[in-house]
Amino acid sequence: MSPELLTDAAWALGMGLVGAMVFALIGLVSGTDETATVAPLTLLVVLLGVPAPGVFTFFMAGIVAKHITHAIPTTLLGIPGDTMAVPMLRDAQMLRELGVPHIALRKAISGGVVAAFISVPLAVLFAWLLSPFADTIGRAAPWIFVAAAVLIAYTSKGRLASVLALVPFVLLVVGLQAFVTNTTGTSLSISFFLGIATGPLIADLLMALSPSGRASLRREAPRTFDLAPDTRTWKGRLPNPLKVLDRKQLGYTSAAAGVSSATFVFSPVAMTVLMGEIAGARIKNGYHRLTSVMSVRNGTTESTYIAETLIPLIALGLPLSPMAAGPAAPLFNAPPVYTVDTETGATNNLHNLLSGSEFLVYGLLGVALASAVAYPFAMTYAHRAASFVMRKVSHEAIIGAFAGLIMVICLYEGGLLAVGVTLTVGLVGGLLNKFLNMHTGVQFMGFYVAVLTVPALLALVG
């Protein structure tokens, strides 16, 4: 093995372990949205100059680890670990009422591990099949973005309201970008990205400063929880997800992972709901249906995130999926390290820096590291971890840490003007999310419409 390959492997192994450990812990904290956590930390890794194999493995290990441990607050506490955990709440609640929340947890995280290992090679295969059409898709990118934005907006909870809200949101981005360019001579991208990612947080923080807004956020009393004790139900040193799931659950989870690995343009939340409903409709026994749906849905959270990252990254280099336009956006566009040319669609990102075989190897390495770190931890210490987080971890401290990180990155890109852009976009986007259910994936697609489609449209009419 050449010294260069050894160096890449070392970076991938080291950063994969870091990503797995960091996001396994973040996943324990309820409400830590993927876009607001995965995206800024991945962006920081890119801007620090970590080589491409390290960046990619960090990201892959991070999303897999987070979607393992996000099941802990979801199943044991009844609080969604993040956005993708919301579709599991109802089934998790029913299993808690049956007195088996620990079974719900173990089925969910075992399904996630199985689906992650299936999704990586399938996503690489689908990307390879799509690659011959990459140039054609690249030329049509401005129009594909606007079509994808409308489709993703209409399939979100906001439906037609999200579609119509795209127009003022796109105009806001266009106007701010023009103002910044005329004022400083350079454009911004990271600050817009951070504003969209942290929009719900910015909106809640400003609402807390308003008397009426503060009243809507106030709670009458602290919530109480009943946690099942940690119990060991397997033999050997490490748990085996293939033995935690029965044969039918393995089949349903694998099938769901295969289907969702190909549908990379649809909402991950929608796919999670759909795959769970399809599997649940085929099972008559109530208990078996609930545990199987937990496995399928958490497996789909893994497979959709992996496929929606890998397929556009390998085949196109353009962020043409809700995931690619959200949590995975720094892998595509993180100036000055990774870029997407808004005029030509030319790319200089992981699409250009890694081969298909490297995506496969480093992707599987990231999944393996996350599974080795997060899966045994969640299977063994879920009760103690959930109890510790609820009693000892300050949500305010976590919010403060991310606010400080965002400030540093914005000041790095464009000074105080960039901070203003982030706050403006974040406030508008957060309120659209909160009141119109226009989620961050729709807003990210709106950003790319603003920087790709609008200039192309103006060139046509000009």
RAGI-V649704 format. One line per field, one symbol per residue. ss: DSSP state (H for helix, E for strand, - for the rest). burial: I if it has 9 or more other C-alpha atoms within 8 Angstrom, else O. Layout:
BEGIN
ss=???
burial=???
END
This chain:
BEGIN
ss=--HHHHHHHHHHHHHHHHHHHHHHHH-------HHHHHHHHHHHHHH----HHHHHHHHHHHHHHHHHHHHHHHHHH-----HHHHHHHHHHHHHHH---HHHHHHHHHHHHHHHHHHHHHHHHHHHHHHH--HHHHHH-HHHHHHHHHHHHHH-----HHHHHHHHHHHHHHHHHHHHHHHHH-----HHHHHHHH-HHHHHHHHH---HHHHHHH-----------------------HHHH--HHHHHHHHHHHHHH-------HHHHHHHHHHHHHH----HHHHHHHHHHHHHHHHHHHHHHHHHHHHHH-------------HHHH-E---EEE------EE-HHHH--HHHHHHHHHHHHHHHHHHHHHHHHHHHHHHHHHHHHH--HHHHHHHHHHHHHHHHHHHHHHHHHHHHHHHHHHHHHHHHHH---HHHHHHHHHHHHHHHHHHHHHH-
burial=OOOOOIOIIOIIIIIIIIIIIIIIIIIIIIIIIIIIIIIIOIIIIIIOOIIIIIIIIIIIIIIIIIIIIIIIIIIIIIIIIIIIIIIIIOIIIIIIOOOIIIOIIIIIIIIIIIIIIIIIIIIIOIIIOIIOOIOOIIIOIIOIIIOIIIOIIIIIOIIOIIIOIIOOIIIIIIOIIIOIIOOOOOIIOIIIIIIIIIIIOIIIOOIIOOOOIIOOOOOOOOOOOOOIOIOOOOOOOOIOIIOIIOOOIIOIIIOIIIOIIIIIIIIIIIIIIOIIIOIIOOIOOOOIIIIIIIIIIIIIIIIIIIIIIIIIIIIIIIIIIIIIIIIIIIIIIIOOIIIIOOOOIOIIIIIIOIIIOIIIOIIIIIIIIIIOIIIIIIIIIIIOIIOIIOOOOOOOOOOOOIOOIIIOIIIOIIIOOIIOIIIIIIIIIIIIIIOIIIIIIIIIIIIIIIIIIIIIOOOOOO
END
